[in-house]
């Protein structure tokens, strides 16, 4: 068995991953407050899988996460997990269209203010 690879991430990648993590935390809160927003996500996941836009492991991971919304702690822990595989999934997120552009901009401005 091969030992796990630890990828070295640049500062820019680390910053991008942190931004995506914070966006996904906000998305998780909104999904948990409005569970009806998840219904089209399962349909989008199926479409991406059927058209080959997402690999089997990604399909299984996203499906598992979305079907755990009835357990908010588990849902958030899985979505916000700090692992190479979850960072890759968040970079090509399924969770588009949940936040409005204004919500997204506000979060990015908050992040920018905190880093200054």
PAZA-461168 format. One record per residue (C-alpha): residue number from 1; residue in one letter; z, x, y. Coordinates in steps of 0.001 Angstrom, whole numbers, plus 524288, in hexadecimal, padded with zeros to 5 digits. Layout:
- NUM, A, Z, X, Y .
...
This chain:
- 1, X, 80000, 80000, 80000 .
- 2, X, 7FC32, 804F4, 80D62 .
- 3, X, 806D4, 806A0, 817C0 .
- 4, X, 8058A, 7FDAA, 823A5 .
- 5, X, 7FDAE, 80317, 82F00 .
- 6, X, 8042C, 803BC, 83C1D .
- 7, X, 7FA28, 80316, 846D2 .
- 8, X, 7FCA4, 80A20, 85370 .
- 9, X, 7FA49, 800DE, 85EB4 .
- 10, X, 7F6A0, 80555, 86C4E .
- 11, X, 7FE6E, 8011C, 8783A .
- 12, X, 7F38F, 7F791, 87B9E .
- 13, X, 7F416, 7F195, 86DF3 .
- 14, X, 802D6, 7F09E, 86EAA .
- 15, X, 801EF, 7E9CF, 87BE9 .
- 16, X, 7F77E, 7E08D, 876E5 .
- 17, X, 7FF85, 7DD7D, 86AB6 .
- 18, X, 80B88, 7DAC8, 87319 .
- 19, X, 8039A, 7D1A9, 87BBE .
- 20, X, 7FE45, 7CA80, 86FD4 .
- 21, X, 80BE4, 7C97C, 86A11 .
- 22, X, 81106, 7C338, 87679 .
- 23, X, 8056C, 7B9F7, 87727 .
- 24, X, 807AA, 7B608, 86909 .
- 25, X, 81624, 7B3CD, 86BA6 .
- 26, X, 8125D, 7AA55, 8767C .
- 27, X, 80814, 7A40F, 86DBA .
- 28, X, 8124D, 7A25E, 862FD .
- 29, X, 81B74, 79B76, 86C6B .
- 30, X, 8109D, 79258, 870DC .
- 31, X, 80C4A, 78F62, 862E4 .
- 32, X, 81A38, 78C5F, 85ED1 .
- 33, X, 81BD0, 78351, 86A7C .
- 34, X, 80E9C, 77CAC, 867DC .
- 35, X, 80BFE, 77D0D, 85944 .
- 36, X, 7FF9C, 774E3, 85AA3 .
- 37, X, 7F924, 78108, 8606E .
- 38, X, 7F986, 7873E, 852E0 .
- 39, X, 7F07B, 77D52, 84C68 .
- 40, X, 7E3E8, 782FA, 8521E .
- 41, X, 7E8CA, 7909F, 84EC2 .
- 42, X, 7E87D, 78DC7, 84039 .
- 43, X, 7DAAE, 78882, 841CC .
- 44, X, 7D6BE, 794AC, 84980 .
- 45, X, 7DCCA, 79D4C, 83EF4 .
- 46, X, 7D4FB, 7966A, 8344F .
- 47, X, 7C870, 797B4, 83C24 .
- 48, X, 7CA9C, 7A632, 83EB4 .
- 49, X, 7CD67, 7A876, 83053 .
- 50, X, 7C1AB, 7A0AC, 82B84 .
- 51, X, 7B88F, 7A7DD, 834DB .
- 52, X, 7BDE5, 7B53A, 83125 .
- 53, X, 7C412, 7B809, 83E5B .
- 54, X, 7D15C, 7BA5B, 83841 .
- 55, X, 7D4C6, 7C190, 82BD3 .
- 56, X, 7DC5A, 7BB5D, 820C7 .
- 57, X, 7E917, 7C28A, 823E9 .
- 58, X, 7E82B, 7BE12, 8321E .
- 59, X, 7E561, 7B02C, 82DE5 .
- 60, X, 7F13A, 7B004, 824E4 .
- 61, X, 7F9F2, 7B624, 82F4A .
- 62, X, 7F5E5, 7ACBB, 83A29 .
- 63, X, 7F6C6, 7A0FE, 83113 .
- 64, X, 80469, 7A50B, 82CC8 .
- 65, X, 808D5, 7A6D0, 83AD2 .
- 66, X, 80340, 799DB, 83F99 .
- 67, X, 808EE, 79224, 8345D .
- 68, X, 81684, 79758, 837AD .
- 69, X, 8171F, 790AB, 844F0 .
- 70, X, 82136, 78737, 83F84 .
- 71, X, 82A39, 7931E, 83E56 .
- 72, X, 82A02, 7986E, 84C59 .
- 73, X, 83198, 7A500, 849B0 .
- 74, X, 82916, 7A8B3, 83E15 .
- 75, X, 81CBB, 7A4EE, 84582 .
- 76, X, 8202E, 7AD6F, 8513A .
- 77, X, 824EB, 7B8C6, 848DF .
- 78, X, 81821, 7B8CB, 8413B .
- 79, X, 80F78, 7B753, 84D3A .
- 80, X, 81693, 7C1D8, 854F0 .
- 81, X, 81890, 7CB55, 849B2 .
- 82, X, 81739, 7D990, 84DAB .
- 83, X, 80DDD, 7DE72, 84348 .
- 84, X, 80043, 7E446, 8431C .
- 85, X, 7FABA, 7D837, 83C73 .
- 86, X, 8007D, 7CEAA, 8464F .
- 87, X, 7FC53, 7D717, 851C4 .
- 88, X, 7EE6F, 7D6B9, 84C4B .
- 89, X, 7EF01, 7C7F1, 84ABC .
- 90, X, 7F44D, 7C600, 85875 .
- 91, X, 7E926, 7CE59, 85DE3 .
- 92, X, 7DF68, 7C4C8, 857E2 .
- 93, X, 7E823, 7B911, 85983 .
- 94, X, 7E59C, 7ABAB, 85459 .
- 95, X, 7EE7D, 7A619, 85EE5 .
- 96, X, 7E4B4, 7A509, 869E8 .
- 97, X, 7E4AF, 7996B, 87306 .
- 98, X, 7F339, 7968D, 87197 .
- 99, X, 7F75B, 79C1C, 87EA8 .
- 100, X, 7F042, 797B8, 88ACA .
- 101, X, 7E9FB, 7A24D, 892F0 .
- 102, X, 7F4AA, 7A033, 89D1C .
- 103, X, 7FF76, 7A1E9, 892E6 .
- 104, X, 7F8F1, 7AE39, 88E0E .
- 105, X, 7F744, 7B3CC, 89BC3 .
- 106, X, 80573, 7B0A7, 89F24 .
- 107, X, 80A42, 7B7E3, 8931A .
- 108, X, 801C5, 7C3AA, 89601 .
- 109, X, 806B9, 7C3CF, 8A410 .
- 110, X, 814C5, 7C333, 89F14 .
- 111, X, 811FD, 7CED1, 8963B .
- 112, X, 80BCE, 7D65D, 8A155 .
- 113, X, 81777, 7D398, 8AA3D .
- 114, X, 8211C, 7D7EE, 89FB9 .
- 115, X, 819E0, 7E4BA, 89D5D .
- 116, X, 819EA, 7E86E, 8ABE0 .
